Amino acid sequence: MPEEVLFKSESDQSRADIASYLRRVADKLERGDAITLKSGSESVTMEPPARPTFEVKAEREGPTSGPGELSVEFELEWNEDGNEGDGGSGGQLEIE
C-alpha cells in the first residue's frame, strides 16, 4: 500500500525534551483531544479514535558485524474512515 507522509520532524533533542513531547501527546490521548503537530509553516491535526492500534518497535539497522543505529518507535494506527485499528497481534505490552 502506498504511503503519503503528511508531516515529518526530525531533530536531536534532550531526553527531557522528548519526554515532554510524549507527555503532551499522552495527555491529549487521555483527554480524547486531537493532536496537532507543527514545525515551521507545516502542521497536521490528527484525531485518533478511542481504540487505535498501538505499535511499539525496537530496531537495529546496520551491518551485523559492526555498530549500527538503534531506534525505538511508537506508532498509533487507525483507519482513515474513523474506524478503530485492526487490533494488532501479540501479547500485552509491558514497559519497565
DRENPA-3360 file (N, C-alpha, C; in nm, 2 decimals, always signed):
BEGIN
1 = MPEEVLFK = +0.08/-0.12/+0.00/+0.00/+0.00/+0.00/+0.09/+0.12/+0.00 ~ +0.06/+0.22/-0.09/+0.15/+0.34/-0.09/+0.14/+0.42/+0.04 ~ +0.24/+0.49/+0.07/+0.24/+0.57/+0.19/+0.26/+0.72/+0.15 ~ +0.18/+0.81/+0.21/+0.19/+0.95/+0.19/+0.23/+1.01/+0.33 ~ +0.35/+1.08/+0.33/+0.39/+1.14/+0.46/+0.32/+1.28/+0.47 ~ +0.24/+1.29/+0.57/+0.16/+1.41/+0.60/+0.24/+1.52/+0.68 ~ +0.34/+1.47/+0.76/+0.42/+1.55/+0.84/+0.54/+1.48/+0.89 ~ +0.65/+1.54/+0.89/+0.77/+1.48/+0.95/+0.86/+1.58/+1.01;
9 = SESDQSRA = +0.91/+1.55/+1.13/+1.00/+1.63/+1.20/+1.11/+1.54/+1.26 ~ +1.24/+1.58/+1.24/+1.35/+1.50/+1.29/+1.45/+1.60/+1.34 ~ +1.49/+1.59/+1.47/+1.59/+1.67/+1.53/+1.65/+1.61/+1.65 ~ +1.77/+1.64/+1.68/+1.83/+1.60/+1.81/+1.77/+1.68/+1.92 ~ +1.73/+1.60/+2.02/+1.66/+1.66/+2.14/+1.72/+1.59/+2.27 ~ +1.71/+1.66/+2.38/+1.75/+1.60/+2.50/+1.64/+1.50/+2.54 ~ +1.68/+1.41/+2.62/+1.58/+1.31/+2.67/+1.47/+1.37/+2.75 ~ +1.50/+1.48/+2.82/+1.39/+1.55/+2.90/+1.29/+1.62/+2.80;
17 = DIASYLRR = +1.35/+1.68/+2.69/+1.26/+1.74/+2.59/+1.17/+1.64/+2.52 ~ +1.23/+1.52/+2.49/+1.15/+1.42/+2.43/+1.04/+1.37/+2.52 ~ +1.07/+1.35/+2.65/+0.97/+1.31/+2.75/+0.86/+1.41/+2.75 ~ +0.89/+1.54/+2.74/+0.79/+1.65/+2.75/+0.70/+1.64/+2.63 ~ +0.75/+1.61/+2.51/+0.66/+1.59/+2.39/+0.57/+1.47/+2.41 ~ +0.63/+1.36/+2.46/+0.55/+1.24/+2.47/+0.44/+1.26/+2.58 ~ +0.47/+1.34/+2.69/+0.37/+1.37/+2.79/+0.26/+1.45/+2.73 ~ +0.29/+1.55/+2.64/+0.18/+1.63/+2.58/+0.09/+1.54/+2.50;
25 = VADKLERG = +0.15/+1.45/+2.42/+0.07/+1.35/+2.34/-0.01/+1.27/+2.43 ~ +0.05/+1.21/+2.54/-0.02/+1.12/+2.63/-0.14/+1.20/+2.69 ~ -0.12/+1.32/+2.73/-0.23/+1.40/+2.79/-0.35/+1.42/+2.70 ~ -0.31/+1.45/+2.57/-0.42/+1.47/+2.47/-0.49/+1.33/+2.44 ~ -0.42/+1.22/+2.44/-0.48/+1.09/+2.42/-0.58/+1.06/+2.53 ~ -0.53/+1.09/+2.65/-0.61/+1.06/+2.77/-0.74/+1.14/+2.77 ~ -0.73/+1.27/+2.73/-0.85/+1.35/+2.73/-0.94/+1.33/+2.60 ~ -0.89/+1.26/+2.50/-0.96/+1.24/+2.38/-0.95/+1.36/+2.29;
33 = DAITLKSG = -0.85/+1.44/+2.30/-0.83/+1.56/+2.22/-0.76/+1.52/+2.09 ~ -0.78/+1.61/+1.99/-0.70/+1.60/+1.87/-0.55/+1.63/+1.90 ~ -0.46/+1.58/+1.81/-0.32/+1.60/+1.83/-0.28/+1.69/+1.71 ~ -0.22/+1.80/+1.73/-0.17/+1.89/+1.62/-0.02/+1.89/+1.63 ~ +0.04/+1.86/+1.52/+0.19/+1.86/+1.51/+0.23/+1.98/+1.42 ~ +0.32/+2.06/+1.47/+0.36/+2.18/+1.40/+0.52/+2.19/+1.39 ~ +0.57/+2.23/+1.28/+0.71/+2.26/+1.27/+0.72/+2.37/+1.16 ~ +0.77/+2.49/+1.20/+0.78/+2.59/+1.10/+0.64/+2.62/+1.04;
41 = SESVTMEP = +0.62/+2.62/+0.91/+0.49/+2.65/+0.85/+0.41/+2.52/+0.82 ~ +0.47/+2.41/+0.86/+0.40/+2.28/+0.84/+0.32/+2.25/+0.97 ~ +0.20/+2.19/+0.94/+0.12/+2.14/+1.06/+0.02/+2.04/+1.01 ~ -0.02/+1.95/+1.10/-0.12/+1.85/+1.07/-0.19/+1.82/+1.20 ~ -0.32/+1.80/+1.19/-0.40/+1.76/+1.31/-0.46/+1.63/+1.29 ~ -0.44/+1.54/+1.38/-0.49/+1.40/+1.38/-0.59/+1.38/+1.49 ~ -0.69/+1.30/+1.47/-0.79/+1.27/+1.57/-0.80/+1.12/+1.59 ~ -0.71/+1.06/+1.67/-0.71/+0.91/+1.70/-0.85/+0.87/+1.76;
49 = PARPTFEV = -0.90/+0.76/+1.71/-1.02/+0.71/+1.78/-1.00/+0.66/+1.92 ~ -1.10/+0.61/+1.98/-1.09/+0.57/+2.12/-0.99/+0.45/+2.14 ~ -0.99/+0.36/+2.04/-0.90/+0.24/+2.05/-0.82/+0.22/+1.92 ~ -0.71/+0.31/+1.90/-0.63/+0.29/+1.78/-0.54/+0.17/+1.81 ~ -0.47/+0.12/+1.71/-0.37/+0.01/+1.73/-0.24/+0.08/+1.77 ~ -0.18/+0.03/+1.87/-0.05/+0.09/+1.93/+0.06/-0.01/+1.90 ~ +0.15/+0.04/+1.81/+0.27/-0.04/+1.77/+0.39/+0.01/+1.84 ~ +0.47/-0.07/+1.90/+0.60/-0.04/+1.96/+0.70/-0.13/+1.90;
57 = KAEREGPT = +0.81/-0.07/+1.85/+0.91/-0.14/+1.78/+1.05/-0.10/+1.82 ~ +1.14/-0.19/+1.85/+1.28/-0.16/+1.87/+1.36/-0.22/+1.76 ~ +1.44/-0.15/+1.70/+1.52/-0.19/+1.58/+1.67/-0.16/+1.59 ~ +1.74/-0.24/+1.51/+1.88/-0.21/+1.49/+1.91/-0.22/+1.34 ~ +1.96/-0.11/+1.29/+1.99/-0.11/+1.14/+2.14/-0.10/+1.13 ~ +2.19/-0.17/+1.03/+2.33/-0.16/+1.00/+2.39/-0.30/+0.98 ~ +2.52/-0.31/+0.97/+2.59/-0.44/+0.94/+2.58/-0.52/+1.07 ~ +2.57/-0.65/+1.05/+2.57/-0.74/+1.16/+2.70/-0.75/+1.23;
65 = SGPGELSV = +2.81/-0.72/+1.16/+2.95/-0.73/+1.22/+3.00/-0.60/+1.28 ~ +2.92/-0.49/+1.28/+2.97/-0.37/+1.33/+2.86/-0.29/+1.40 ~ +2.90/-0.17/+1.45/+2.80/-0.08/+1.51/+2.69/-0.04/+1.41 ~ +2.57/-0.03/+1.46/+2.46/+0.01/+1.37/+2.39/+0.13/+1.44 ~ +2.27/+0.15/+1.40/+2.18/+0.25/+1.45/+2.06/+0.19/+1.52 ~ +2.04/+0.23/+1.65/+1.93/+0.17/+1.73/+1.81/+0.27/+1.73 ~ +1.69/+0.22/+1.73/+1.58/+0.30/+1.74/+1.46/+0.24/+1.82 ~ +1.38/+0.32/+1.88/+1.26/+0.28/+1.94/+1.15/+0.36/+1.88;
73 = EFELEWNE = +1.05/+0.30/+1.82/+0.94/+0.37/+1.75/+0.81/+0.34/+1.82 ~ +0.73/+0.44/+1.84/+0.59/+0.43/+1.90/+0.50/+0.48/+1.79 ~ +0.40/+0.40/+1.75/+0.31/+0.44/+1.64/+0.17/+0.41/+1.68 ~ +0.08/+0.50/+1.65/-0.06/+0.48/+1.66/-0.12/+0.47/+1.52 ~ -0.20/+0.36/+1.50/-0.26/+0.34/+1.37/-0.41/+0.33/+1.38 ~ -0.48/+0.38/+1.28/-0.63/+0.36/+1.27/-0.67/+0.39/+1.12 ~ -0.79/+0.34/+1.09/-0.84/+0.36/+0.96/-0.89/+0.50/+0.94 ~ -0.86/+0.56/+0.82/-0.89/+0.70/+0.79/-1.05/+0.72/+0.79;
81 = DGNEGDGG = -1.12/+0.61/+0.77/-1.27/+0.63/+0.78/-1.32/+0.64/+0.92 ~ -1.23/+0.65/+1.02/-1.28/+0.67/+1.15/-1.29/+0.54/+1.23 ~ -1.28/+0.43/+1.17/-1.29/+0.30/+1.24/-1.16/+0.29/+1.32 ~ -1.17/+0.20/+1.42/-1.05/+0.18/+1.51/-0.95/+0.09/+1.44 ~ -0.84/+0.07/+1.50/-0.73/-0.01/+1.45/-0.78/-0.15/+1.42 ~ -0.69/-0.23/+1.36/-0.72/-0.37/+1.33/-0.70/-0.47/+1.45 ~ -0.66/-0.41/+1.56/-0.64/-0.50/+1.68/-0.50/-0.55/+1.70 ~ -0.42/-0.55/+1.60/-0.28/-0.59/+1.61/-0.27/-0.74/+1.66;
89 = SGGQLEIE = -0.15/-0.78/+1.69/-0.13/-0.91/+1.74/-0.03/-0.91/+1.85 ~ -0.02/-1.02/+1.92/+0.09/-1.03/+2.02/+0.03/-1.02/+2.16 ~ +0.12/-1.03/+2.25/+0.08/-1.03/+2.39/+0.07/-0.88/+2.44 ~ +0.04/-0.87/+2.57/+0.02/-0.74/+2.64/+0.16/-0.67/+2.65 ~ +0.16/-0.55/+2.61/+0.29/-0.47/+2.62/+0.32/-0.43/+2.76 ~ +0.45/-0.45/+2.80/+0.49/-0.40/+2.93/+0.62/-0.31/+2.90 ~ +0.62/-0.20/+2.97/+0.74/-0.11/+2.97/+0.79/-0.10/+3.11 ~ +0.92/-0.14/+3.13/+0.98/-0.14/+3.26/+1.09/-0.04/+3.27;
% end
